[in-house]
Amino acid sequence: MGYTQEDVAWLLGHKSVSRISKWEKGVSMPNIKNLLKLSYLYRTLADQLYFDLSRELRIELHEKEKKIPIEDRFMGSSP
């Protein structure tokens, strides 16, 4: 989108770019509020900003889901 780190920090209400830099480097991740703001700012879905992590979590949940007995899935019972 052509934003600088300074632009993003200002748009998200941060006083410095250090947090933005840490997100870009993968040192830390934005909280849910900032993740949603970033997705609006970059006009994409939140899970696309962290595509690899999103894919990993989706696979992990799918594998766990397969272990739930089929009858429990349809009856609303917890595992």
N, CA, C and O atoms as a Maestro MAE file, in Angstrom:
{
 s_m_m2io_version
 :::
 2.0.0
}

f_m_ct {
 s_m_title
 :::
 protein
 m_atom[316] {
  # First column is atom index #
  i_m_mmod_type
  r_m_x_coord
  r_m_y_coord
  r_m_z_coord
  i_m_residue_number
  s_m_chain_name
  s_m_pdb_residue_name
  s_m_pdb_atom_name
  i_m_atomic_number
  :::
  1 25 0.827 -1.200 0.000 1 A "MET " " N  " 7
  2 3 0.000 0.000 0.000 1 A "MET " " CA " 6
  3 2 0.865 1.254 0.000 1 A "MET " " C  " 6
  4 15 0.354 2.363 -0.164 1 A "MET " " O  " 8
  5 25 2.161 1.085 0.182 2 A "GLY " " N  " 7
  6 3 3.058 2.234 0.144 2 A "GLY " " CA " 6
  7 2 3.230 2.954 1.470 2 A "GLY " " C  " 6
  8 15 3.816 4.035 1.512 2 A "GLY " " O  " 8
  9 25 2.730 2.375 2.552 3 A "TYR " " N  " 7
  10 3 2.870 3.003 3.864 3 A "TYR " " CA " 6
  11 2 4.280 2.814 4.406 3 A "TYR " " C  " 6
  12 15 4.902 1.774 4.189 3 A "TYR " " O  " 8
  13 25 4.777 3.815 5.104 4 A "THR " " N  " 7
  14 3 6.020 3.662 5.857 4 A "THR " " CA " 6
  15 2 5.652 3.098 7.232 4 A "THR " " C  " 6
  16 15 4.479 3.063 7.606 4 A "THR " " O  " 8
  17 25 6.657 2.664 7.968 5 A "GLN " " N  " 7
  18 3 6.398 2.218 9.337 5 A "GLN " " CA " 6
  19 2 5.829 3.371 10.164 5 A "GLN " " C  " 6
  20 15 4.975 3.162 11.026 5 A "GLN " " O  " 8
  21 25 6.297 4.565 9.901 6 A "GLU " " N  " 7
  22 3 5.788 5.740 10.610 6 A "GLU " " CA " 6
  23 2 4.300 5.946 10.322 6 A "GLU " " C  " 6
  24 15 3.519 6.260 11.220 6 A "GLU " " O  " 8
  25 25 3.921 5.766 9.057 7 A "ASP " " N  " 7
  26 3 2.505 5.890 8.682 7 A "ASP " " CA " 6
  27 2 1.655 4.876 9.442 7 A "ASP " " C  " 6
  28 15 0.625 5.220 10.020 7 A "ASP " " O  " 8
  29 25 2.099 3.629 9.432 8 A "VAL " " N  " 7
  30 3 1.332 2.557 10.082 8 A "VAL " " CA " 6
  31 2 1.239 2.807 11.580 8 A "VAL " " C  " 6
  32 15 0.168 2.669 12.172 8 A "VAL " " O  " 8
  33 25 2.358 3.173 12.191 9 A "ALA " " N  " 7
  34 3 2.346 3.457 13.630 9 A "ALA " " CA " 6
  35 2 1.349 4.570 13.940 9 A "ALA " " C  " 6
  36 15 0.562 4.452 14.879 9 A "ALA " " O  " 8
  37 25 1.377 5.638 13.166 10 A "TRP " " N  " 7
  38 3 0.465 6.756 13.394 10 A "TRP " " CA " 6
  39 2 -0.987 6.336 13.188 10 A "TRP " " C  " 6
  40 15 -1.850 6.658 14.004 10 A "TRP " " O  " 8
  41 25 -1.257 5.618 12.101 11 A "LEU " " N  " 7
  42 3 -2.627 5.186 11.806 11 A "LEU " " CA " 6
  43 2 -3.184 4.282 12.906 11 A "LEU " " C  " 6
  44 15 -4.374 4.338 13.217 11 A "LEU " " O  " 8
  45 25 -2.320 3.449 13.493 12 A "LEU " " N  " 7
  46 3 -2.750 2.533 14.551 12 A "LEU " " CA " 6
  47 2 -2.714 3.173 15.936 12 A "LEU " " C  " 6
  48 15 -3.139 2.561 16.916 12 A "LEU " " O  " 8
  49 25 -2.211 4.394 16.018 13 A "GLY " " N  " 7
  50 3 -2.193 5.100 17.295 13 A "GLY " " CA " 6
  51 2 -0.984 4.811 18.154 13 A "GLY " " C  " 6
  52 15 -1.047 4.967 19.374 13 A "GLY " " O  " 8
  53 25 0.126 4.388 17.548 14 A "HIS " " N  " 7
  54 3 1.357 4.126 18.297 14 A "HIS " " CA " 6
  55 2 2.300 5.305 18.137 14 A "HIS " " C  " 6
  56 15 2.341 5.943 17.086 14 A "HIS " " O  " 8
  57 25 3.061 5.589 19.195 15 A "LYS " " N  " 7
  58 3 3.943 6.753 19.186 15 A "LYS " " CA " 6
  59 2 5.260 6.501 18.464 15 A "LYS " " C  " 6
  60 15 5.906 7.445 18.007 15 A "LYS " " O  " 8
  61 25 5.659 5.248 18.357 16 A "SER " " N  " 7
  62 3 6.915 4.939 17.678 16 A "SER " " CA " 6
  63 2 6.709 3.752 16.741 16 A "SER " " C  " 6
  64 15 5.660 3.108 16.744 16 A "SER " " O  " 8
  65 25 7.724 3.486 15.950 17 A "VAL " " N  " 7
  66 3 7.643 2.389 14.974 17 A "VAL " " CA " 6
  67 2 8.166 1.073 15.536 17 A "VAL " " C  " 6
  68 15 8.128 0.056 14.844 17 A "VAL " " O  " 8
  69 25 8.651 1.068 16.767 18 A "SER " " N  " 7
  70 3 9.285 -0.137 17.308 18 A "SER " " CA " 6
  71 2 8.353 -1.343 17.294 18 A "SER " " C  " 6
  72 15 8.780 -2.452 16.972 18 A "SER " " O  " 8
  73 25 7.115 -1.141 17.632 19 A "ARG " " N  " 7
  74 3 6.158 -2.249 17.641 19 A "ARG " " CA " 6
  75 2 5.917 -2.763 16.221 19 A "ARG " " C  " 6
  76 15 5.861 -3.972 15.991 19 A "ARG " " O  " 8
  77 25 5.776 -1.840 15.276 20 A "ILE " " N  " 7
  78 3 5.557 -2.213 13.879 20 A "ILE " " CA " 6
  79 2 6.754 -3.005 13.372 20 A "ILE " " C  " 6
  80 15 6.587 -4.014 12.687 20 A "ILE " " O  " 8
  81 25 7.942 -2.561 13.700 21 A "SER " " N  " 7
  82 3 9.168 -3.239 13.301 21 A "SER " " CA " 6
  83 2 9.222 -4.664 13.857 21 A "SER " " C  " 6
  84 15 9.603 -5.597 13.150 21 A "SER " " O  " 8
  85 25 8.842 -4.823 15.114 22 A "LYS " " N  " 7
  86 3 8.839 -6.163 15.729 22 A "LYS " " CA " 6
  87 2 7.850 -7.082 15.034 22 A "LYS " " C  " 6
  88 15 8.133 -8.267 14.857 22 A "LYS " " O  " 8
  89 25 6.697 -6.563 14.637 23 A "TRP " " N  " 7
  90 3 5.717 -7.375 13.915 23 A "TRP " " CA " 6
  91 2 6.284 -7.804 12.570 23 A "TRP " " C  " 6
  92 15 6.155 -8.963 12.176 23 A "TRP " " O  " 8
  93 25 6.913 -6.865 11.866 24 A "GLU " " N  " 7
  94 3 7.473 -7.176 10.549 24 A "GLU " " CA " 6
  95 2 8.583 -8.218 10.634 24 A "GLU " " C  " 6
  96 15 8.720 -9.056 9.742 24 A "GLU " " O  " 8
  97 25 9.372 -8.170 11.696 25 A "LYS " " N  " 7
  98 3 10.486 -9.106 11.869 25 A "LYS " " CA " 6
  99 2 10.047 -10.444 12.457 25 A "LYS " " C  " 6
  100 15 10.836 -11.388 12.503 25 A "LYS " " O  " 8
  101 25 8.800 -10.533 12.905 26 A "GLY " " N  " 7
  102 3 8.310 -11.763 13.511 26 A "GLY " " CA " 6
  103 2 8.742 -11.944 14.954 26 A "GLY " " C  " 6
  104 15 8.633 -13.040 15.502 26 A "GLY " " O  " 8
  105 25 9.232 -10.879 15.573 27 A "VAL " " N  " 7
  106 3 9.661 -10.928 16.969 27 A "VAL " " CA " 6
  107 2 8.450 -10.995 17.895 27 A "VAL " " C  " 6
  108 15 8.483 -11.658 18.932 27 A "VAL " " O  " 8
  109 25 7.387 -10.303 17.508 28 A "SER " " N  " 7
  110 3 6.137 -10.342 18.261 28 A "SER " " CA " 6
  111 2 4.989 -10.240 17.272 28 A "SER " " C  " 6
  112 15 5.187 -10.032 16.075 28 A "SER " " O  " 8
  113 25 3.786 -10.391 17.802 29 A "MET " " N  " 7
  114 3 2.596 -10.341 16.952 29 A "MET " " CA " 6
  115 2 1.632 -9.296 17.508 29 A "MET " " C  " 6
  116 15 1.595 -9.054 18.714 29 A "MET " " O  " 8
  117 25 0.861 -8.687 16.626 30 A "PRO " " N  " 7
  118 3 -0.110 -7.696 17.103 30 A "PRO " " CA " 6
  119 2 -1.240 -8.356 17.889 30 A "PRO " " C  " 6
  120 15 -1.584 -9.515 17.655 30 A "PRO " " O  " 8
  121 25 -1.806 -7.602 18.820 31 A "ASN " " N  " 7
  122 3 -2.990 -8.120 19.505 31 A "ASN " " CA " 6
  123 2 -4.154 -8.119 18.519 31 A "ASN " " C  " 6
  124 15 -4.018 -7.623 17.401 31 A "ASN " " O  " 8
  125 25 -5.264 -8.655 18.914 32 A "ILE " " N  " 7
  126 3 -6.399 -8.830 17.995 32 A "ILE " " CA " 6
  127 2 -6.897 -7.487 17.447 32 A "ILE " " C  " 6
  128 15 -7.263 -7.395 16.275 32 A "ILE " " O  " 8
  129 25 -6.911 -6.461 18.279 33 A "LYS " " N  " 7
  130 3 -7.376 -5.147 17.832 33 A "LYS " " CA " 6
  131 2 -6.459 -4.594 16.737 33 A "LYS " " C  " 6
  132 15 -6.931 -4.100 15.714 33 A "LYS " " O  " 8
  133 25 -5.152 -4.683 16.962 34 A "ASN " " N  " 7
  134 3 -4.214 -4.200 15.956 34 A "ASN " " CA " 6
  135 2 -4.206 -5.083 14.716 34 A "ASN " " C  " 6
  136 15 -4.021 -4.584 13.606 34 A "ASN " " O  " 8
  137 25 -4.404 -6.384 14.886 35 A "LEU " " N  " 7
  138 3 -4.475 -7.280 13.735 35 A "LEU " " CA " 6
  139 2 -5.655 -6.903 12.840 35 A "LEU " " C  " 6
  140 15 -5.528 -6.865 11.617 35 A "LEU " " O  " 8
  141 25 -6.791 -6.629 13.454 36 A "LEU " " N  " 7
  142 3 -7.958 -6.222 12.670 36 A "LEU " " CA " 6
  143 2 -7.728 -4.881 11.987 36 A "LEU " " C  " 6
  144 15 -8.100 -4.699 10.828 36 A "LEU " " O  " 8
  145 25 -7.116 -3.942 12.702 37 A "LYS " " N  " 7
  146 3 -6.800 -2.653 12.090 37 A "LYS " " CA " 6
  147 2 -5.882 -2.835 10.885 37 A "LYS " " C  " 6
  148 15 -6.090 -2.219 9.840 37 A "LYS " " O  " 8
  149 25 -4.861 -3.689 11.039 38 A "LEU " " N  " 7
  150 3 -3.938 -3.950 9.930 38 A "LEU " " CA " 6
  151 2 -4.666 -4.565 8.740 38 A "LEU " " C  " 6
  152 15 -4.394 -4.224 7.590 38 A "LEU " " O  " 8
  153 25 -5.595 -5.476 9.028 39 A "SER " " N  " 7
  154 3 -6.323 -6.112 7.923 39 A "SER " " CA " 6
  155 2 -7.190 -5.088 7.188 39 A "SER " " C  " 6
  156 15 -7.327 -5.163 5.967 39 A "SER " " O  " 8
  157 25 -7.771 -4.141 7.909 40 A "TYR " " N  " 7
  158 3 -8.548 -3.080 7.253 40 A "TYR " " CA " 6
  159 2 -7.623 -2.165 6.462 40 A "TYR " " C  " 6
  160 15 -7.915 -1.794 5.325 40 A "TYR " " O  " 8
  161 25 -6.504 -1.810 7.084 41 A "LEU " " N  " 7
  162 3 -5.544 -0.907 6.461 41 A "LEU " " CA " 6
  163 2 -4.996 -1.480 5.157 41 A "LEU " " C  " 6
  164 15 -4.868 -0.768 4.161 41 A "LEU " " O  " 8
  165 25 -4.672 -2.781 5.173 42 A "TYR " " N  " 7
  166 3 -4.092 -3.424 3.992 42 A "TYR " " CA " 6
  167 2 -5.142 -4.111 3.118 42 A "TYR " " C  " 6
  168 15 -4.821 -4.790 2.143 42 A "TYR " " O  " 8
  169 25 -6.401 -3.914 3.497 43 A "ARG " " N  " 7
  170 3 -7.526 -4.426 2.705 43 A "ARG " " CA " 6
  171 2 -7.413 -5.918 2.396 43 A "ARG " " C  " 6
  172 15 -7.514 -6.352 1.249 43 A "ARG " " O  " 8
  173 25 -7.201 -6.685 3.467 44 A "THR " " N  " 7
  174 3 -7.098 -8.130 3.340 44 A "THR " " CA " 6
  175 2 -7.681 -8.774 4.590 44 A "THR " " C  " 6
  176 15 -7.986 -8.085 5.564 44 A "THR " " O  " 8
  177 25 -7.833 -10.061 4.563 45 A "LEU " " N  " 7
  178 3 -8.315 -10.791 5.735 45 A "LEU " " CA " 6
  179 2 -7.168 -10.955 6.729 45 A "LEU " " C  " 6
  180 15 -6.006 -11.079 6.341 45 A "LEU " " O  " 8
  181 25 -7.507 -10.952 7.999 46 A "ALA " " N  " 7
  182 3 -6.495 -11.047 9.046 46 A "ALA " " CA " 6
  183 2 -5.632 -12.295 8.887 46 A "ALA " " C  " 6
  184 15 -4.419 -12.237 9.094 46 A "ALA " " O  " 8
  185 25 -6.242 -13.423 8.522 47 A "ASP " " N  " 7
  186 3 -5.443 -14.646 8.410 47 A "ASP " " CA " 6
  187 2 -4.465 -14.593 7.241 47 A "ASP " " C  " 6
  188 15 -3.499 -15.355 7.217 47 A "ASP " " O  " 8
  189 25 -4.696 -13.716 6.277 48 A "GLN " " N  " 7
  190 3 -3.756 -13.578 5.157 48 A "GLN " " CA " 6
  191 2 -2.502 -12.808 5.570 48 A "GLN " " C  " 6
  192 15 -1.458 -12.946 4.932 48 A "GLN " " O  " 8
  193 25 -2.590 -12.007 6.617 49 A "LEU " " N  " 7
  194 3 -1.411 -11.304 7.104 49 A "LEU " " CA " 6
  195 2 -0.420 -12.262 7.753 49 A "LEU " " C  " 6
  196 15 0.784 -12.005 7.776 49 A "LEU " " O  " 8
  197 25 -0.934 -13.359 8.275 50 A "TYR " " N  " 7
  198 3 -0.103 -14.393 8.901 50 A "TYR " " CA " 6
  199 2 -0.457 -15.731 8.263 50 A "TYR " " C  " 6
  200 15 -0.895 -16.665 8.935 50 A "TYR " " O  " 8
  201 25 -0.256 -15.799 6.957 51 A "PHE " " N  " 7
  202 3 -0.698 -16.952 6.178 51 A "PHE " " CA " 6
  203 2 -0.104 -18.261 6.686 51 A "PHE " " C  " 6
  204 15 -0.837 -19.233 6.867 51 A "PHE " " O  " 8
  205 25 1.195 -18.310 6.918 52 A "ASP " " N  " 7
  206 3 1.839 -19.560 7.359 52 A "ASP " " CA " 6
  207 2 1.304 -20.010 8.722 52 A "ASP " " C  " 6
  208 15 1.005 -21.188 8.917 52 A "ASP " " O  " 8
  209 25 1.189 -19.084 9.644 53 A "LEU " " N  " 7
  210 3 0.655 -19.420 10.961 53 A "LEU " " CA " 6
  211 2 -0.789 -19.864 10.852 53 A "LEU " " C  " 6
  212 15 -1.192 -20.837 11.490 53 A "LEU " " O  " 8
  213 25 -1.564 -19.164 10.055 54 A "SER " " N  " 7
  214 3 -2.965 -19.523 9.866 54 A "SER " " CA " 6
  215 2 -3.102 -20.937 9.319 54 A "SER " " C  " 6
  216 15 -3.932 -21.714 9.791 54 A "SER " " O  " 8
  217 25 -2.288 -21.267 8.325 55 A "ARG " " N  " 7
  218 3 -2.304 -22.610 7.731 55 A "ARG " " CA " 6
  219 2 -1.926 -23.661 8.765 55 A "ARG " " C  " 6
  220 15 -2.567 -24.709 8.847 55 A "ARG " " O  " 8
  221 25 -0.889 -23.388 9.555 56 A "GLU " " N  " 7
  222 3 -0.438 -24.315 10.590 56 A "GLU " " CA " 6
  223 2 -1.543 -24.569 11.618 56 A "GLU " " C  " 6
  224 15 -1.782 -25.714 12.001 56 A "GLU " " O  " 8
  225 25 -2.205 -23.520 12.057 57 A "LEU " " N  " 7
  226 3 -3.278 -23.661 13.045 57 A "LEU " " CA " 6
  227 2 -4.476 -24.413 12.470 57 A "LEU " " C  " 6
  228 15 -5.101 -25.223 13.154 57 A "LEU " " O  " 8
  229 25 -4.789 -24.133 11.197 58 A "ARG " " N  " 7
  230 3 -5.905 -24.815 10.547 58 A "ARG " " CA " 6
  231 2 -5.632 -26.310 10.455 58 A "ARG " " C  " 6
  232 15 -6.526 -27.115 10.717 58 A "ARG " " O  " 8
  233 25 -4.416 -26.694 10.089 59 A "ILE " " N  " 7
  234 3 -4.045 -28.105 9.990 59 A "ILE " " CA " 6
  235 2 -4.099 -28.759 11.363 59 A "ILE " " C  " 6
  236 15 -4.622 -29.863 11.510 59 A "ILE " " O  " 8
  237 25 -3.555 -28.073 12.369 60 A "GLU " " N  " 7
  238 3 -3.558 -28.604 13.732 60 A "GLU " " CA " 6
  239 2 -4.985 -28.884 14.215 60 A "GLU " " C  " 6
  240 15 -5.259 -29.947 14.772 60 A "GLU " " O  " 8
  241 25 -5.889 -27.925 13.998 61 A "LEU " " N  " 7
  242 3 -7.270 -28.114 14.425 61 A "LEU " " CA " 6
  243 2 -7.969 -29.213 13.635 61 A "LEU " " C  " 6
  244 15 -8.757 -29.981 14.186 61 A "LEU " " O  " 8
  245 25 -7.677 -29.281 12.348 62 A "HIS " " N  " 7
  246 3 -8.286 -30.325 11.514 62 A "HIS " " CA " 6
  247 2 -7.853 -31.712 11.992 62 A "HIS " " C  " 6
  248 15 -8.664 -32.636 12.048 62 A "HIS " " O  " 8
  249 25 -6.582 -31.849 12.333 63 A "GLU " " N  " 7
  250 3 -6.082 -33.138 12.829 63 A "GLU " " CA " 6
  251 2 -6.744 -33.501 14.156 63 A "GLU " " C  " 6
  252 15 -7.115 -34.656 14.361 63 A "GLU " " O  " 8
  253 25 -6.895 -32.546 15.044 64 A "LYS " " N  " 7
  254 3 -7.564 -32.812 16.323 64 A "LYS " " CA " 6
  255 2 -9.037 -33.140 16.107 64 A "LYS " " C  " 6
  256 15 -9.594 -34.020 16.764 64 A "LYS " " O  " 8
  257 25 -9.655 -32.421 15.181 65 A "GLU " " N  " 7
  258 3 -11.072 -32.635 14.893 65 A "GLU " " CA " 6
  259 2 -11.331 -34.066 14.432 65 A "GLU " " C  " 6
  260 15 -12.361 -34.652 14.765 65 A "GLU " " O  " 8
  261 25 -10.401 -34.624 13.669 66 A "LYS " " N  " 7
  262 3 -10.560 -35.999 13.170 66 A "LYS " " CA " 6
  263 2 -10.592 -37.016 14.302 66 A "LYS " " C  " 6
  264 15 -11.093 -38.125 14.120 66 A "LYS " " O  " 8
  265 25 -10.062 -36.653 15.472 67 A "LYS " " N  " 7
  266 3 -10.014 -37.577 16.613 67 A "LYS " " CA " 6
  267 2 -11.304 -37.581 17.428 67 A "LYS " " C  " 6
  268 15 -11.491 -38.435 18.295 67 A "LYS " " O  " 8
  269 25 -12.190 -36.630 17.151 68 A "ILE " " N  " 7
  270 3 -13.474 -36.593 17.860 68 A "ILE " " CA " 6
  271 2 -14.374 -37.642 17.227 68 A "ILE " " C  " 6
  272 15 -14.548 -37.651 16.008 68 A "ILE " " O  " 8
  273 25 -14.953 -38.535 18.042 69 A "PRO " " N  " 7
  274 3 -15.858 -39.549 17.471 69 A "PRO " " CA " 6
  275 2 -16.969 -38.878 16.664 69 A "PRO " " C  " 6
  276 15 -17.528 -37.862 17.077 69 A "PRO " " O  " 8
  277 25 -17.269 -39.447 15.542 70 A "ILE " " N  " 7
  278 3 -18.235 -38.857 14.598 70 A "ILE " " CA " 6
  279 2 -19.581 -38.571 15.255 70 A "ILE " " C  " 6
  280 15 -20.201 -37.548 14.963 70 A "ILE " " O  " 8
  281 25 -20.037 -39.448 16.128 71 A "GLU " " N  " 7
  282 3 -21.341 -39.226 16.765 71 A "GLU " " CA " 6
  283 2 -21.310 -38.014 17.692 71 A "GLU " " C  " 6
  284 15 -22.329 -37.345 17.865 71 A "GLU " " O  " 8
  285 25 -20.153 -37.723 18.289 72 A "ASP " " N  " 7
  286 3 -20.035 -36.555 19.161 72 A "ASP " " CA " 6
  287 2 -20.093 -35.252 18.369 72 A "ASP " " C  " 6
  288 15 -20.554 -34.234 18.884 72 A "ASP " " O  " 8
  289 25 -19.635 -35.278 17.137 73 A "ARG " " N  " 7
  290 3 -19.642 -34.070 16.314 73 A "ARG " " CA " 6
  291 2 -21.063 -33.638 15.996 73 A "ARG " " C  " 6
  292 15 -21.354 -32.443 15.936 73 A "ARG " " O  " 8
  293 25 -21.936 -34.588 15.794 74 A "PHE " " N  " 7
  294 3 -23.301 -34.247 15.414 74 A "PHE " " CA " 6
  295 2 -24.228 -34.078 16.592 74 A "PHE " " C  " 6
  296 15 -25.292 -33.477 16.448 74 A "PHE " " O  " 8
  297 25 -23.865 -34.582 17.744 75 A "MET " " N  " 7
  298 3 -24.715 -34.492 18.928 75 A "MET " " CA " 6
  299 2 -24.364 -33.290 19.787 75 A "MET " " C  " 6
  300 15 -25.065 -33.002 20.757 75 A "MET " " O  " 8
  301 25 -23.298 -32.587 19.451 76 A "GLY " " N  " 7
  302 3 -22.915 -31.411 20.225 76 A "GLY " " CA " 6
  303 2 -22.235 -31.755 21.519 76 A "GLY " " C  " 6
  304 15 -22.068 -30.880 22.368 76 A "GLY " " O  " 8
  305 25 -21.831 -33.002 21.708 77 A "SER " " N  " 7
  306 3 -21.129 -33.390 22.931 77 A "SER " " CA " 6
  307 2 -19.693 -32.891 22.869 77 A "SER " " C  " 6
  308 15 -19.112 -32.756 21.792 77 A "SER " " O  " 8
  309 25 -19.138 -32.625 24.031 78 A "SER " " N  " 7
  310 3 -17.747 -32.240 24.055 78 A "SER " " CA " 6
  311 2 -16.873 -33.488 24.150 78 A "SER " " C  " 6
  312 15 -17.307 -34.507 24.687 78 A "SER " " O  " 8
  313 25 -15.645 -33.416 23.634 79 A "PRO " " N  " 7
  314 3 -14.766 -34.591 23.615 79 A "PRO " " CA " 6
  315 2 -14.346 -35.022 24.999 79 A "PRO " " C  " 6
  316 15 -13.607 -35.996 25.145 79 A "PRO " " O  " 8
  :::
 }
 m_bond[315] {
  # First column is bond index #
  i_m_from
  i_m_to
  i_m_order
  :::
  1 1 2 1
  2 2 3 1
  3 3 4 2
  4 3 5 1
  5 5 6 1
  6 6 7 1
  7 7 8 2
  8 7 9 1
  9 9 10 1
  10 10 11 1
  11 11 12 2
  12 11 13 1
  13 13 14 1
  14 14 15 1
  15 15 16 2
  16 15 17 1
  17 17 18 1
  18 18 19 1
  19 19 20 2
  20 19 21 1
  21 21 22 1
  22 22 23 1
  23 23 24 2
  24 23 25 1
  25 25 26 1
  26 26 27 1
  27 27 28 2
  28 27 29 1
  29 29 30 1
  30 30 31 1
  31 31 32 2
  32 31 33 1
  33 33 34 1
  34 34 35 1
  35 35 36 2
  36 35 37 1
  37 37 38 1
  38 38 39 1
  39 39 40 2
  40 39 41 1
  41 41 42 1
  42 42 43 1
  43 43 44 2
  44 43 45 1
  45 45 46 1
  46 46 47 1
  47 47 48 2
  48 47 49 1
  49 49 50 1
  50 50 51 1
  51 51 52 2
  52 51 53 1
  53 53 54 1
  54 54 55 1
  55 55 56 2
  56 55 57 1
  57 57 58 1
  58 58 59 1
  59 59 60 2
  60 59 61 1
  61 61 62 1
  62 62 63 1
  63 63 64 2
  64 63 65 1
  65 65 66 1
  66 66 67 1
  67 67 68 2
  68 67 69 1
  69 69 70 1
  70 70 71 1
  71 71 72 2
  72 71 73 1
  73 73 74 1
  74 74 75 1
  75 75 76 2
  76 75 77 1
  77 77 78 1
  78 78 79 1
  79 79 80 2
  80 79 81 1
  81 81 82 1
  82 82 83 1
  83 83 84 2
  84 83 85 1
  85 85 86 1
  86 86 87 1
  87 87 88 2
  88 87 89 1
  89 89 90 1
  90 90 91 1
  91 91 92 2
  92 91 93 1
  93 93 94 1
  94 94 95 1
  95 95 96 2
  96 95 97 1
  97 97 98 1
  98 98 99 1
  99 99 100 2
  100 99 101 1
  101 101 102 1
  102 102 103 1
  103 103 104 2
  104 103 105 1
  105 105 106 1
  106 106 107 1
  107 107 108 2
  108 107 109 1
  109 109 110 1
  110 110 111 1
  111 111 112 2
  112 111 113 1
  113 113 114 1
  114 114 115 1
  115 115 116 2
  116 115 117 1
  117 117 118 1
  118 118 119 1
  119 119 120 2
  120 119 121 1
  121 121 122 1
  122 122 123 1
  123 123 124 2
  124 123 125 1
  125 125 126 1
  126 126 127 1
  127 127 128 2
  128 127 129 1
  129 129 130 1
  130 130 131 1
  131 131 132 2
  132 131 133 1
  133 133 134 1
  134 134 135 1
  135 135 136 2
  136 135 137 1
  137 137 138 1
  138 138 139 1
  139 139 140 2
  140 139 141 1
  141 141 142 1
  142 142 143 1
  143 143 144 2
  144 143 145 1
  145 145 146 1
  146 146 147 1
  147 147 148 2
  148 147 149 1
  149 149 150 1
  150 150 151 1
  151 151 152 2
  152 151 153 1
  153 153 154 1
  154 154 155 1
  155 155 156 2
  156 155 157 1
  157 157 158 1
  158 158 159 1
  159 159 160 2
  160 159 161 1
  161 161 162 1
  162 162 163 1
  163 163 164 2
  164 163 165 1
  165 165 166 1
  166 166 167 1
  167 167 168 2
  168 167 169 1
  169 169 170 1
  170 170 171 1
  171 171 172 2
  172 171 173 1
  173 173 174 1
  174 174 175 1
  175 175 176 2
  176 175 177 1
  177 177 178 1
  178 178 179 1
  179 179 180 2
  180 179 181 1
  181 181 182 1
  182 182 183 1
  183 183 184 2
  184 183 185 1
  185 185 186 1
  186 186 187 1
  187 187 188 2
  188 187 189 1
  189 189 190 1
  190 190 191 1
  191 191 192 2
  192 191 193 1
  193 193 194 1
  194 194 195 1
  195 195 196 2
  196 195 197 1
  197 197 198 1
  198 198 199 1
  199 199 200 2
  200 199 201 1
  201 201 202 1
  202 202 203 1
  203 203 204 2
  204 203 205 1
  205 205 206 1
  206 206 207 1
  207 207 208 2
  208 207 209 1
  209 209 210 1
  210 210 211 1
  211 211 212 2
  212 211 213 1
  213 213 214 1
  214 214 215 1
  215 215 216 2
  216 215 217 1
  217 217 218 1
  218 218 219 1
  219 219 220 2
  220 219 221 1
  221 221 222 1
  222 222 223 1
  223 223 224 2
  224 223 225 1
  225 225 226 1
  226 226 227 1
  227 227 228 2
  228 227 229 1
  229 229 230 1
  230 230 231 1
  231 231 232 2
  232 231 233 1
  233 233 234 1
  234 234 235 1
  235 235 236 2
  236 235 237 1
  237 237 238 1
  238 238 239 1
  239 239 240 2
  240 239 241 1
  241 241 242 1
  242 242 243 1
  243 243 244 2
  244 243 245 1
  245 245 246 1
  246 246 247 1
  247 247 248 2
  248 247 249 1
  249 249 250 1
  250 250 251 1
  251 251 252 2
  252 251 253 1
  253 253 254 1
  254 254 255 1
  255 255 256 2
  256 255 257 1
  257 257 258 1
  258 258 259 1
  259 259 260 2
  260 259 261 1
  261 261 262 1
  262 262 263 1
  263 263 264 2
  264 263 265 1
  265 265 266 1
  266 266 267 1
  267 267 268 2
  268 267 269 1
  269 269 270 1
  270 270 271 1
  271 271 272 2
  272 271 273 1
  273 273 274 1
  274 274 275 1
  275 275 276 2
  276 275 277 1
  277 277 278 1
  278 278 279 1
  279 279 280 2
  280 279 281 1
  281 281 282 1
  282 282 283 1
  283 283 284 2
  284 283 285 1
  285 285 286 1
  286 286 287 1
  287 287 288 2
  288 287 289 1
  289 289 290 1
  290 290 291 1
  291 291 292 2
  292 291 293 1
  293 293 294 1
  294 294 295 1
  295 295 296 2
  296 295 297 1
  297 297 298 1
  298 298 299 1
  299 299 300 2
  300 299 301 1
  301 301 302 1
  302 302 303 1
  303 303 304 2
  304 303 305 1
  305 305 306 1
  306 306 307 1
  307 307 308 2
  308 307 309 1
  309 309 310 1
  310 310 311 1
  311 311 312 2
  312 311 313 1
  313 313 314 1
  314 314 315 1
  315 315 316 2
  :::
 }
}
